[in-house]
Amino acid sequence: MPAVEGLHVLRSWTGMNVHIDRAPILGEVPGMPGFFAAVTSNGYTLGPIAGRMTADAVLGLQQPDQAFSAARFGA
């Protein structure tokens, strides 16, 4: 894909569910410009929409709701 040739992407699958407050962590991480998170408690069903919302944030089109920001943990 020539359009993403120069990008550096870190992708991982942890194989565990995140149940801190049952809300996903989406968008740019406060204090870490250019570092975006897309963490859900159920990747199979929430993965497509979480990926779309994070991709939109990376492209500067629309930021996820603040309720999904990592800032809610005091970051």
mmJSON file of the N, C-alpha and C atoms, coordinates in Angstrom:
{"data_MODEL":{"atom_site":{
"group_PDB":["ATOM","ATOM","ATOM","ATOM","ATOM","ATOM","ATOM","ATOM","ATOM","ATOM","ATOM","ATOM","ATOM","ATOM","ATOM","ATOM","ATOM","ATOM","ATOM","ATOM","ATOM","ATOM","ATOM","ATOM","ATOM","ATOM","ATOM","ATOM","ATOM","ATOM","ATOM","ATOM","ATOM","ATOM","ATOM","ATOM","ATOM","ATOM","ATOM","ATOM","ATOM","ATOM","ATOM","ATOM","ATOM","ATOM","ATOM","ATOM","ATOM","ATOM","ATOM","ATOM","ATOM","ATOM","ATOM","ATOM","ATOM","ATOM","ATOM","ATOM","ATOM","ATOM","ATOM","ATOM","ATOM","ATOM","ATOM","ATOM","ATOM","ATOM","ATOM","ATOM","ATOM","ATOM","ATOM","ATOM","ATOM","ATOM","ATOM","ATOM","ATOM","ATOM","ATOM","ATOM","ATOM","ATOM","ATOM","ATOM","ATOM","ATOM","ATOM","ATOM","ATOM","ATOM","ATOM","ATOM","ATOM","ATOM","ATOM","ATOM","ATOM","ATOM","ATOM","ATOM","ATOM","ATOM","ATOM","ATOM","ATOM","ATOM","ATOM","ATOM","ATOM","ATOM","ATOM","ATOM","ATOM","ATOM","ATOM","ATOM","ATOM","ATOM","ATOM","ATOM","ATOM","ATOM","ATOM","ATOM","ATOM","ATOM","ATOM","ATOM","ATOM","ATOM","ATOM","ATOM","ATOM","ATOM","ATOM","ATOM","ATOM","ATOM","ATOM","ATOM","ATOM","ATOM","ATOM","ATOM","ATOM","ATOM","ATOM","ATOM","ATOM","ATOM","ATOM","ATOM","ATOM","ATOM","ATOM","ATOM","ATOM","ATOM","ATOM","ATOM","ATOM","ATOM","ATOM","ATOM","ATOM","ATOM","ATOM","ATOM","ATOM","ATOM","ATOM","ATOM","ATOM","ATOM","ATOM","ATOM","ATOM","ATOM","ATOM","ATOM","ATOM","ATOM","ATOM","ATOM","ATOM","ATOM","ATOM","ATOM","ATOM","ATOM","ATOM","ATOM","ATOM","ATOM","ATOM","ATOM","ATOM","ATOM","ATOM","ATOM","ATOM","ATOM","ATOM","ATOM","ATOM","ATOM","ATOM","ATOM","ATOM","ATOM","ATOM","ATOM","ATOM","ATOM","ATOM","ATOM","ATOM","ATOM","ATOM","ATOM","ATOM"],
"id":[1,2,3,4,5,6,7,8,9,10,11,12,13,14,15,16,17,18,19,20,21,22,23,24,25,26,27,28,29,30,31,32,33,34,35,36,37,38,39,40,41,42,43,44,45,46,47,48,49,50,51,52,53,54,55,56,57,58,59,60,61,62,63,64,65,66,67,68,69,70,71,72,73,74,75,76,77,78,79,80,81,82,83,84,85,86,87,88,89,90,91,92,93,94,95,96,97,98,99,100,101,102,103,104,105,106,107,108,109,110,111,112,113,114,115,116,117,118,119,120,121,122,123,124,125,126,127,128,129,130,131,132,133,134,135,136,137,138,139,140,141,142,143,144,145,146,147,148,149,150,151,152,153,154,155,156,157,158,159,160,161,162,163,164,165,166,167,168,169,170,171,172,173,174,175,176,177,178,179,180,181,182,183,184,185,186,187,188,189,190,191,192,193,194,195,196,197,198,199,200,201,202,203,204,205,206,207,208,209,210,211,212,213,214,215,216,217,218,219,220,221,222,223,224,225],
"type_symbol":["N","C","C","N","C","C","N","C","C","N","C","C","N","C","C","N","C","C","N","C","C","N","C","C","N","C","C","N","C","C","N","C","C","N","C","C","N","C","C","N","C","C","N","C","C","N","C","C","N","C","C","N","C","C","N","C","C","N","C","C","N","C","C","N","C","C","N","C","C","N","C","C","N","C","C","N","C","C","N","C","C","N","C","C","N","C","C","N","C","C","N","C","C","N","C","C","N","C","C","N","C","C","N","C","C","N","C","C","N","C","C","N","C","C","N","C","C","N","C","C","N","C","C","N","C","C","N","C","C","N","C","C","N","C","C","N","C","C","N","C","C","N","C","C","N","C","C","N","C","C","N","C","C","N","C","C","N","C","C","N","C","C","N","C","C","N","C","C","N","C","C","N","C","C","N","C","C","N","C","C","N","C","C","N","C","C","N","C","C","N","C","C","N","C","C","N","C","C","N","C","C","N","C","C","N","C","C","N","C","C","N","C","C","N","C","C","N","C","C","N","C","C","N","C","C"],
"label_atom_id":["N","CA","C","N","CA","C","N","CA","C","N","CA","C","N","CA","C","N","CA","C","N","CA","C","N","CA","C","N","CA","C","N","CA","C","N","CA","C","N","CA","C","N","CA","C","N","CA","C","N","CA","C","N","CA","C","N","CA","C","N","CA","C","N","CA","C","N","CA","C","N","CA","C","N","CA","C","N","CA","C","N","CA","C","N","CA","C","N","CA","C","N","CA","C","N","CA","C","N","CA","C","N","CA","C","N","CA","C","N","CA","C","N","CA","C","N","CA","C","N","CA","C","N","CA","C","N","CA","C","N","CA","C","N","CA","C","N","CA","C","N","CA","C","N","CA","C","N","CA","C","N","CA","C","N","CA","C","N","CA","C","N","CA","C","N","CA","C","N","CA","C","N","CA","C","N","CA","C","N","CA","C","N","CA","C","N","CA","C","N","CA","C","N","CA","C","N","CA","C","N","CA","C","N","CA","C","N","CA","C","N","CA","C","N","CA","C","N","CA","C","N","CA","C","N","CA","C","N","CA","C","N","CA","C","N","CA","C","N","CA","C","N","CA","C","N","CA","C","N","CA","C","N","CA","C","N","CA","C","N","CA","C"],
"label_alt_id":[null,null,null,null,null,null,null,null,null,null,null,null,null,null,null,null,null,null,null,null,null,null,null,null,null,null,null,null,null,null,null,null,null,null,null,null,null,null,null,null,null,null,null,null,null,null,null,null,null,null,null,null,null,null,null,null,null,null,null,null,null,null,null,null,null,null,null,null,null,null,null,null,null,null,null,null,null,null,null,null,null,null,null,null,null,null,null,null,null,null,null,null,null,null,null,null,null,null,null,null,null,null,null,null,null,null,null,null,null,null,null,null,null,null,null,null,null,null,null,null,null,null,null,null,null,null,null,null,null,null,null,null,null,null,null,null,null,null,null,null,null,null,null,null,null,null,null,null,null,null,null,null,null,null,null,null,null,null,null,null,null,null,null,null,null,null,null,null,null,null,null,null,null,null,null,null,null,null,null,null,null,null,null,null,null,null,null,null,null,null,null,null,null,null,null,null,null,null,null,null,null,null,null,null,null,null,null,null,null,null,null,null,null,null,null,null,null,null,null,null,null,null,null,null,null],
"label_comp_id":["MET","MET","MET","PRO","PRO","PRO","ALA","ALA","ALA","VAL","VAL","VAL","GLU","GLU","GLU","GLY","GLY","GLY","LEU","LEU","LEU","HIS","HIS","HIS","VAL","VAL","VAL","LEU","LEU","LEU","ARG","ARG","ARG","SER","SER","SER","TRP","TRP","TRP","THR","THR","THR","GLY","GLY","GLY","MET","MET","MET","ASN","ASN","ASN","VAL","VAL","VAL","HIS","HIS","HIS","ILE","ILE","ILE","ASP","ASP","ASP","ARG","ARG","ARG","ALA","ALA","ALA","PRO","PRO","PRO","ILE","ILE","ILE","LEU","LEU","LEU","GLY","GLY","GLY","GLU","GLU","GLU","VAL","VAL","VAL","PRO","PRO","PRO","GLY","GLY","GLY","MET","MET","MET","PRO","PRO","PRO","GLY","GLY","GLY","PHE","PHE","PHE","PHE","PHE","PHE","ALA","ALA","ALA","ALA","ALA","ALA","VAL","VAL","VAL","THR","THR","THR","SER","SER","SER","ASN","ASN","ASN","GLY","GLY","GLY","TYR","TYR","TYR","THR","THR","THR","LEU","LEU","LEU","GLY","GLY","GLY","PRO","PRO","PRO","ILE","ILE","ILE","ALA","ALA","ALA","GLY","GLY","GLY","ARG","ARG","ARG","MET","MET","MET","THR","THR","THR","ALA","ALA","ALA","ASP","ASP","ASP","ALA","ALA","ALA","VAL","VAL","VAL","LEU","LEU","LEU","GLY","GLY","GLY","LEU","LEU","LEU","GLN","GLN","GLN","GLN","GLN","GLN","PRO","PRO","PRO","ASP","ASP","ASP","GLN","GLN","GLN","ALA","ALA","ALA","PHE","PHE","PHE","SER","SER","SER","ALA","ALA","ALA","ALA","ALA","ALA","ARG","ARG","ARG","PHE","PHE","PHE","GLY","GLY","GLY","ALA","ALA","ALA"],
"label_asym_id":["A","A","A","A","A","A","A","A","A","A","A","A","A","A","A","A","A","A","A","A","A","A","A","A","A","A","A","A","A","A","A","A","A","A","A","A","A","A","A","A","A","A","A","A","A","A","A","A","A","A","A","A","A","A","A","A","A","A","A","A","A","A","A","A","A","A","A","A","A","A","A","A","A","A","A","A","A","A","A","A","A","A","A","A","A","A","A","A","A","A","A","A","A","A","A","A","A","A","A","A","A","A","A","A","A","A","A","A","A","A","A","A","A","A","A","A","A","A","A","A","A","A","A","A","A","A","A","A","A","A","A","A","A","A","A","A","A","A","A","A","A","A","A","A","A","A","A","A","A","A","A","A","A","A","A","A","A","A","A","A","A","A","A","A","A","A","A","A","A","A","A","A","A","A","A","A","A","A","A","A","A","A","A","A","A","A","A","A","A","A","A","A","A","A","A","A","A","A","A","A","A","A","A","A","A","A","A","A","A","A","A","A","A","A","A","A","A","A","A","A","A","A","A","A","A"],
"label_entity_id":["1","1","1","1","1","1","1","1","1","1","1","1","1","1","1","1","1","1","1","1","1","1","1","1","1","1","1","1","1","1","1","1","1","1","1","1","1","1","1","1","1","1","1","1","1","1","1","1","1","1","1","1","1","1","1","1","1","1","1","1","1","1","1","1","1","1","1","1","1","1","1","1","1","1","1","1","1","1","1","1","1","1","1","1","1","1","1","1","1","1","1","1","1","1","1","1","1","1","1","1","1","1","1","1","1","1","1","1","1","1","1","1","1","1","1","1","1","1","1","1","1","1","1","1","1","1","1","1","1","1","1","1","1","1","1","1","1","1","1","1","1","1","1","1","1","1","1","1","1","1","1","1","1","1","1","1","1","1","1","1","1","1","1","1","1","1","1","1","1","1","1","1","1","1","1","1","1","1","1","1","1","1","1","1","1","1","1","1","1","1","1","1","1","1","1","1","1","1","1","1","1","1","1","1","1","1","1","1","1","1","1","1","1","1","1","1","1","1","1","1","1","1","1","1","1"],
"label_seq_id":[1,1,1,2,2,2,3,3,3,4,4,4,5,5,5,6,6,6,7,7,7,8,8,8,9,9,9,10,10,10,11,11,11,12,12,12,13,13,13,14,14,14,15,15,15,16,16,16,17,17,17,18,18,18,19,19,19,20,20,20,21,21,21,22,22,22,23,23,23,24,24,24,25,25,25,26,26,26,27,27,27,28,28,28,29,29,29,30,30,30,31,31,31,32,32,32,33,33,33,34,34,34,35,35,35,36,36,36,37,37,37,38,38,38,39,39,39,40,40,40,41,41,41,42,42,42,43,43,43,44,44,44,45,45,45,46,46,46,47,47,47,48,48,48,49,49,49,50,50,50,51,51,51,52,52,52,53,53,53,54,54,54,55,55,55,56,56,56,57,57,57,58,58,58,59,59,59,60,60,60,61,61,61,62,62,62,63,63,63,64,64,64,65,65,65,66,66,66,67,67,67,68,68,68,69,69,69,70,70,70,71,71,71,72,72,72,73,73,73,74,74,74,75,75,75],
"pdbx_PDB_ins_code":[null,null,null,null,null,null,null,null,null,null,null,null,null,null,null,null,null,null,null,null,null,null,null,null,null,null,null,null,null,null,null,null,null,null,null,null,null,null,null,null,null,null,null,null,null,null,null,null,null,null,null,null,null,null,null,null,null,null,null,null,null,null,null,null,null,null,null,null,null,null,null,null,null,null,null,null,null,null,null,null,null,null,null,null,null,null,null,null,null,null,null,null,null,null,null,null,null,null,null,null,null,null,null,null,null,null,null,null,null,null,null,null,null,null,null,null,null,null,null,null,null,null,null,null,null,null,null,null,null,null,null,null,null,null,null,null,null,null,null,null,null,null,null,null,null,null,null,null,null,null,null,null,null,null,null,null,null,null,null,null,null,null,null,null,null,null,null,null,null,null,null,null,null,null,null,null,null,null,null,null,null,null,null,null,null,null,null,null,null,null,null,null,null,null,null,null,null,null,null,null,null,null,null,null,null,null,null,null,null,null,null,null,null,null,null,null,null,null,null,null,null,null,null,null,null],
"Cartn_x":[0.825,0.0,0.882,1.08,1.965,1.59,0.323,-0.109,0.414,0.726,1.211,2.663,3.346,4.712,5.648,5.535,6.46,6.021,4.899,4.394,5.051,5.17,5.646,4.441,4.111,2.928,3.317,2.836,3.013,1.643,1.52,0.242,0.453,-0.474,-0.356,-1.743,-1.806,-3.026,-2.653,-3.232,-2.828,-3.523,-4.68,-5.408,-6.047,-6.253,-6.927,-7.951,-8.921,-9.937,-9.572,-9.892,-9.636,-10.966,-11.098,-12.359,-12.144,-11.394,-11.135,-12.439,-13.058,-14.341,-15.327,-15.015,-15.847,-15.984,-15.218,-15.231,-13.91,-13.922,-12.677,-11.746,-10.495,-9.504,-9.176,-9.578,-9.422,-8.829,-7.981,-7.454,-6.026,-5.594,-4.214,-4.026,-2.925,-2.629,-2.116,-2.736,-2.301,-0.818,-0.115,1.303,2.216,1.653,2.452,1.996,2.318,1.861,2.24,1.267,1.513,1.334,1.062,0.834,-0.662,-1.263,-2.698,-2.992,-4.063,-4.484,-5.856,-6.041,-7.342,-7.501,-7.981,-8.083,-9.553,-10.049,-11.446,-11.508,-12.672,-12.846,-13.287,-13.64,-14.042,-13.656,-12.469,-11.95,-12.739,-13.386,-14.12,-15.313,-16.046,-17.223,-16.959,-16.086,-15.808,-14.626,-13.848,-12.661,-12.896,-13.882,-14.088,-14.411,-15.29,-15.634,-14.506,-13.822,-12.691,-11.583,-11.358,-10.363,-10.726,-11.997,-12.458,-12.304,-12.718,-12.622,-11.174,-10.29,-8.876,-8.244,-8.603,-8.092,-8.524,-9.774,-10.241,-9.446,-9.108,-8.309,-6.908,-6.297,-4.952,-4.952,-6.009,-6.115,-6.57,-6.909,-7.356,-8.775,-9.563,-10.933,-11.904,-11.839,-12.737,-12.107,-12.112,-11.554,-12.63,-12.265,-13.245,-13.753,-14.901,-15.49,-14.488,-14.457,-13.535,-13.737,-14.93,-15.201,-14.33,-13.757,-12.915,-11.431,-11.083,-9.687,-8.952,-7.673,-6.84,-6.703,-7.046,-6.965,-7.876,-8.895,-9.8,-9.109,-7.927,-7.173,-6.12,-6.186,-5.231,-3.943,-3.972,-2.771,-2.525],
"Cartn_y":[-1.16,0.0,1.239,1.829,2.991,4.146,4.331,5.467,5.407,4.232,4.1,3.615,3.696,3.184,3.767,5.057,5.692,5.659,5.037,5.014,3.919,4.181,3.192,2.773,1.508,1.023,-0.099,-0.004,-1.069,-1.685,-2.969,-3.663,-4.896,-5.127,-6.331,-6.821,-8.078,-8.702,-9.322,-8.819,-9.287,-10.573,-10.828,-12.029,-11.931,-10.707,-10.545,-9.425,-9.47,-8.427,-7.364,-6.126,-4.999,-4.591,-4.779,-4.47,-3.458,-2.406,-1.407,-0.695,-0.074,0.6,0.262,-0.779,-1.3,-0.36,0.691,1.6,1.445,1.584,1.465,2.641,2.466,3.542,3.816,4.98,5.306,6.692,6.831,8.143,8.373,9.607,9.973,10.0,9.461,9.392,10.757,11.354,12.663,12.668,13.705,13.84,13.023,12.293,11.465,11.706,12.859,13.179,12.094,11.706,10.698,9.269,9.058,7.714,7.529,6.629,6.406,5.02,4.93,3.662,3.281,1.987,1.421,0.152,0.309,-0.8,-1.002,-2.215,-2.508,-3.721,-3.921,-5.108,-6.31,-6.076,-7.165,-6.824,-7.245,-6.914,-7.481,-8.612,-9.23,-8.388,-7.855,-7.083,-5.587,-5.082,-3.648,-3.256,-4.23,-3.949,-3.091,-3.4,-2.599,-1.131,-0.853,0.546,1.247,0.536,1.136,1.47,0.593,0.848,2.039,2.154,3.287,4.59,4.595,5.815,6.231,5.266,5.58,6.046,5.414,5.851,7.287,7.628,8.998,9.972,9.563,10.422,10.621,9.543,9.628,10.575,10.512,11.357,12.777,13.055,14.381,14.703,13.684,13.899,14.118,13.272,13.381,12.662,13.303,12.699,11.894,10.757,9.987,10.817,10.478,11.145,11.134,12.199,12.297,11.168,10.589,9.473,8.264,8.222,7.102,7.425,8.616,9.044,8.399,8.165,7.652,8.69,9.946,11.014,10.749,9.921,9.638,8.885,8.355,7.654,8.541,9.832,10.772,10.882,10.374,10.426,11.828],
"Cartn_z":[0.0,0.0,0.0,-1.145,-1.247,-0.328,-0.032,0.782,2.22,2.716,4.089,4.153,3.047,2.954,4.006,4.314,5.246,6.698,7.009,8.375,9.203,10.48,11.437,12.27,12.269,12.965,13.908,15.125,16.104,16.312,16.073,16.189,17.05,17.953,18.772,19.166,19.51,20.007,21.329,22.4,23.721,24.136,23.559,23.937,25.301,25.793,27.074,26.963,27.819,27.842,28.86,28.525,29.419,30.03,31.336,32.015,33.131,32.862,33.9,34.244,33.248,33.459,32.344,31.59,30.51,29.317,29.27,28.125,27.371,26.052,25.301,25.561,25.209,25.233,23.771,23.296,21.88,21.71,20.712,20.348,20.781,20.587,20.908,22.424,22.876,24.303,24.757,25.791,26.27,26.65,26.224,26.536,25.65,24.68,23.774,22.332,21.779,20.425,19.417,18.615,17.591,18.048,19.347,19.869,20.083,19.321,19.367,19.922,20.71,21.284,20.746,20.545,20.186,21.016,22.246,23.189,23.54,23.353,23.689,24.595,25.171,26.005,25.173,23.924,23.046,21.619,21.215,19.903,18.744,18.965,17.857,17.425,18.391,18.021,17.96,18.809,18.824,17.947,17.509,16.717,15.487,14.661,13.453,13.732,14.677,14.957,15.703,16.6,17.303,16.309,15.35,14.316,13.459,13.084,12.273,13.037,14.309,15.118,15.324,15.536,15.728,14.423,13.314,12.014,11.722,12.024,11.834,12.688,13.924,14.8,14.241,13.757,13.174,11.974,11.176,9.986,10.303,11.555,11.956,11.531,11.211,10.755,11.906,12.922,14.065,15.238,16.388,17.59,18.312,18.904,19.691,20.865,21.362,22.518,23.676,24.452,25.593,26.594,26.615,27.543,27.234,26.025,25.615,25.711,26.15,26.216,27.397,27.212,28.309,29.405,29.107,30.106,31.295,31.121,32.236,33.376,33.126,34.16,34.806,34.503,35.076,34.285,33.033,32.195,31.701],
"occupancy":[1.0,1.0,1.0,1.0,1.0,1.0,1.0,1.0,1.0,1.0,1.0,1.0,1.0,1.0,1.0,1.0,1.0,1.0,1.0,1.0,1.0,1.0,1.0,1.0,1.0,1.0,1.0,1.0,1.0,1.0,1.0,1.0,1.0,1.0,1.0,1.0,1.0,1.0,1.0,1.0,1.0,1.0,1.0,1.0,1.0,1.0,1.0,1.0,1.0,1.0,1.0,1.0,1.0,1.0,1.0,1.0,1.0,1.0,1.0,1.0,1.0,1.0,1.0,1.0,1.0,1.0,1.0,1.0,1.0,1.0,1.0,1.0,1.0,1.0,1.0,1.0,1.0,1.0,1.0,1.0,1.0,1.0,1.0,1.0,1.0,1.0,1.0,1.0,1.0,1.0,1.0,1.0,1.0,1.0,1.0,1.0,1.0,1.0,1.0,1.0,1.0,1.0,1.0,1.0,1.0,1.0,1.0,1.0,1.0,1.0,1.0,1.0,1.0,1.0,1.0,1.0,1.0,1.0,1.0,1.0,1.0,1.0,1.0,1.0,1.0,1.0,1.0,1.0,1.0,1.0,1.0,1.0,1.0,1.0,1.0,1.0,1.0,1.0,1.0,1.0,1.0,1.0,1.0,1.0,1.0,1.0,1.0,1.0,1.0,1.0,1.0,1.0,1.0,1.0,1.0,1.0,1.0,1.0,1.0,1.0,1.0,1.0,1.0,1.0,1.0,1.0,1.0,1.0,1.0,1.0,1.0,1.0,1.0,1.0,1.0,1.0,1.0,1.0,1.0,1.0,1.0,1.0,1.0,1.0,1.0,1.0,1.0,1.0,1.0,1.0,1.0,1.0,1.0,1.0,1.0,1.0,1.0,1.0,1.0,1.0,1.0,1.0,1.0,1.0,1.0,1.0,1.0,1.0,1.0,1.0,1.0,1.0,1.0,1.0,1.0,1.0,1.0,1.0,1.0,1.0,1.0,1.0,1.0,1.0,1.0],
"B_iso_or_equiv":[0.0,0.0,0.0,0.0,0.0,0.0,0.0,0.0,0.0,0.0,0.0,0.0,0.0,0.0,0.0,0.0,0.0,0.0,0.0,0.0,0.0,0.0,0.0,0.0,0.0,0.0,0.0,0.0,0.0,0.0,0.0,0.0,0.0,0.0,0.0,0.0,0.0,0.0,0.0,0.0,0.0,0.0,0.0,0.0,0.0,0.0,0.0,0.0,0.0,0.0,0.0,0.0,0.0,0.0,0.0,0.0,0.0,0.0,0.0,0.0,0.0,0.0,0.0,0.0,0.0,0.0,0.0,0.0,0.0,0.0,0.0,0.0,0.0,0.0,0.0,0.0,0.0,0.0,0.0,0.0,0.0,0.0,0.0,0.0,0.0,0.0,0.0,0.0,0.0,0.0,0.0,0.0,0.0,0.0,0.0,0.0,0.0,0.0,0.0,0.0,0.0,0.0,0.0,0.0,0.0,0.0,0.0,0.0,0.0,0.0,0.0,0.0,0.0,0.0,0.0,0.0,0.0,0.0,0.0,0.0,0.0,0.0,0.0,0.0,0.0,0.0,0.0,0.0,0.0,0.0,0.0,0.0,0.0,0.0,0.0,0.0,0.0,0.0,0.0,0.0,0.0,0.0,0.0,0.0,0.0,0.0,0.0,0.0,0.0,0.0,0.0,0.0,0.0,0.0,0.0,0.0,0.0,0.0,0.0,0.0,0.0,0.0,0.0,0.0,0.0,0.0,0.0,0.0,0.0,0.0,0.0,0.0,0.0,0.0,0.0,0.0,0.0,0.0,0.0,0.0,0.0,0.0,0.0,0.0,0.0,0.0,0.0,0.0,0.0,0.0,0.0,0.0,0.0,0.0,0.0,0.0,0.0,0.0,0.0,0.0,0.0,0.0,0.0,0.0,0.0,0.0,0.0,0.0,0.0,0.0,0.0,0.0,0.0,0.0,0.0,0.0,0.0,0.0,0.0,0.0,0.0,0.0,0.0,0.0,0.0],
"pdbx_formal_charge":[null,null,null,null,null,null,null,null,null,null,null,null,null,null,null,null,null,null,null,null,null,null,null,null,null,null,null,null,null,null,null,null,null,null,null,null,null,null,null,null,null,null,null,null,null,null,null,null,null,null,null,null,null,null,null,null,null,null,null,null,null,null,null,null,null,null,null,null,null,null,null,null,null,null,null,null,null,null,null,null,null,null,null,null,null,null,null,null,null,null,null,null,null,null,null,null,null,null,null,null,null,null,null,null,null,null,null,null,null,null,null,null,null,null,null,null,null,null,null,null,null,null,null,null,null,null,null,null,null,null,null,null,null,null,null,null,null,null,null,null,null,null,null,null,null,null,null,null,null,null,null,null,null,null,null,null,null,null,null,null,null,null,null,null,null,null,null,null,null,null,null,null,null,null,null,null,null,null,null,null,null,null,null,null,null,null,null,null,null,null,null,null,null,null,null,null,null,null,null,null,null,null,null,null,null,null,null,null,null,null,null,null,null,null,null,null,null,null,null,null,null,null,null,null,null],
"auth_seq_id":[1,1,1,2,2,2,3,3,3,4,4,4,5,5,5,6,6,6,7,7,7,8,8,8,9,9,9,10,10,10,11,11,11,12,12,12,13,13,13,14,14,14,15,15,15,16,16,16,17,17,17,18,18,18,19,19,19,20,20,20,21,21,21,22,22,22,23,23,23,24,24,24,25,25,25,26,26,26,27,27,27,28,28,28,29,29,29,30,30,30,31,31,31,32,32,32,33,33,33,34,34,34,35,35,35,36,36,36,37,37,37,38,38,38,39,39,39,40,40,40,41,41,41,42,42,42,43,43,43,44,44,44,45,45,45,46,46,46,47,47,47,48,48,48,49,49,49,50,50,50,51,51,51,52,52,52,53,53,53,54,54,54,55,55,55,56,56,56,57,57,57,58,58,58,59,59,59,60,60,60,61,61,61,62,62,62,63,63,63,64,64,64,65,65,65,66,66,66,67,67,67,68,68,68,69,69,69,70,70,70,71,71,71,72,72,72,73,73,73,74,74,74,75,75,75],
"auth_comp_id":["MET","MET","MET","PRO","PRO","PRO","ALA","ALA","ALA","VAL","VAL","VAL","GLU","GLU","GLU","GLY","GLY","GLY","LEU","LEU","LEU","HIS","HIS","HIS","VAL","VAL","VAL","LEU","LEU","LEU","ARG","ARG","ARG","SER","SER","SER","TRP","TRP","TRP","THR","THR","THR","GLY","GLY","GLY","MET","MET","MET","ASN","ASN","ASN","VAL","VAL","VAL","HIS","HIS","HIS","ILE","ILE","ILE","ASP","ASP","ASP","ARG","ARG","ARG","ALA","ALA","ALA","PRO","PRO","PRO","ILE","ILE","ILE","LEU","LEU","LEU","GLY","GLY","GLY","GLU","GLU","GLU","VAL","VAL","VAL","PRO","PRO","PRO","GLY","GLY","GLY","MET","MET","MET","PRO","PRO","PRO","GLY","GLY","GLY","PHE","PHE","PHE","PHE","PHE","PHE","ALA","ALA","ALA","ALA","ALA","ALA","VAL","VAL","VAL","THR","THR","THR","SER","SER","SER","ASN","ASN","ASN","GLY","GLY","GLY","TYR","TYR","TYR","THR","THR","THR","LEU","LEU","LEU","GLY","GLY","GLY","PRO","PRO","PRO","ILE","ILE","ILE","ALA","ALA","ALA","GLY","GLY","GLY","ARG","ARG","ARG","MET","MET","MET","THR","THR","THR","ALA","ALA","ALA","ASP","ASP","ASP","ALA","ALA","ALA","VAL","VAL","VAL","LEU","LEU","LEU","GLY","GLY","GLY","LEU","LEU","LEU","GLN","GLN","GLN","GLN","GLN","GLN","PRO","PRO","PRO","ASP","ASP","ASP","GLN","GLN","GLN","ALA","ALA","ALA","PHE","PHE","PHE","SER","SER","SER","ALA","ALA","ALA","ALA","ALA","ALA","ARG","ARG","ARG","PHE","PHE","PHE","GLY","GLY","GLY","ALA","ALA","ALA"],
"auth_asym_id":["A","A","A","A","A","A","A","A","A","A","A","A","A","A","A","A","A","A","A","A","A","A","A","A","A","A","A","A","A","A","A","A","A","A","A","A","A","A","A","A","A","A","A","A","A","A","A","A","A","A","A","A","A","A","A","A","A","A","A","A","A","A","A","A","A","A","A","A","A","A","A","A","A","A","A","A","A","A","A","A","A","A","A","A","A","A","A","A","A","A","A","A","A","A","A","A","A","A","A","A","A","A","A","A","A","A","A","A","A","A","A","A","A","A","A","A","A","A","A","A","A","A","A","A","A","A","A","A","A","A","A","A","A","A","A","A","A","A","A","A","A","A","A","A","A","A","A","A","A","A","A","A","A","A","A","A","A","A","A","A","A","A","A","A","A","A","A","A","A","A","A","A","A","A","A","A","A","A","A","A","A","A","A","A","A","A","A","A","A","A","A","A","A","A","A","A","A","A","A","A","A","A","A","A","A","A","A","A","A","A","A","A","A","A","A","A","A","A","A","A","A","A","A","A","A"],
"auth_atom_id":["N","CA","C","N","CA","C","N","CA","C","N","CA","C","N","CA","C","N","CA","C","N","CA","C","N","CA","C","N","CA","C","N","CA","C","N","CA","C","N","CA","C","N","CA","C","N","CA","C","N","CA","C","N","CA","C","N","CA","C","N","CA","C","N","CA","C","N","CA","C","N","CA","C","N","CA","C","N","CA","C","N","CA","C","N","CA","C","N","CA","C","N","CA","C","N","CA","C","N","CA","C","N","CA","C","N","CA","C","N","CA","C","N","CA","C","N","CA","C","N","CA","C","N","CA","C","N","CA","C","N","CA","C","N","CA","C","N","CA","C","N","CA","C","N","CA","C","N","CA","C","N","CA","C","N","CA","C","N","CA","C","N","CA","C","N","CA","C","N","CA","C","N","CA","C","N","CA","C","N","CA","C","N","CA","C","N","CA","C","N","CA","C","N","CA","C","N","CA","C","N","CA","C","N","CA","C","N","CA","C","N","CA","C","N","CA","C","N","CA","C","N","CA","C","N","CA","C","N","CA","C","N","CA","C","N","CA","C","N","CA","C","N","CA","C","N","CA","C","N","CA","C","N","CA","C","N","CA","C","N","CA","C"],
"pdbx_PDB_model_num":[1,1,1,1,1,1,1,1,1,1,1,1,1,1,1,1,1,1,1,1,1,1,1,1,1,1,1,1,1,1,1,1,1,1,1,1,1,1,1,1,1,1,1,1,1,1,1,1,1,1,1,1,1,1,1,1,1,1,1,1,1,1,1,1,1,1,1,1,1,1,1,1,1,1,1,1,1,1,1,1,1,1,1,1,1,1,1,1,1,1,1,1,1,1,1,1,1,1,1,1,1,1,1,1,1,1,1,1,1,1,1,1,1,1,1,1,1,1,1,1,1,1,1,1,1,1,1,1,1,1,1,1,1,1,1,1,1,1,1,1,1,1,1,1,1,1,1,1,1,1,1,1,1,1,1,1,1,1,1,1,1,1,1,1,1,1,1,1,1,1,1,1,1,1,1,1,1,1,1,1,1,1,1,1,1,1,1,1,1,1,1,1,1,1,1,1,1,1,1,1,1,1,1,1,1,1,1,1,1,1,1,1,1,1,1,1,1,1,1,1,1,1,1,1,1]
}}}
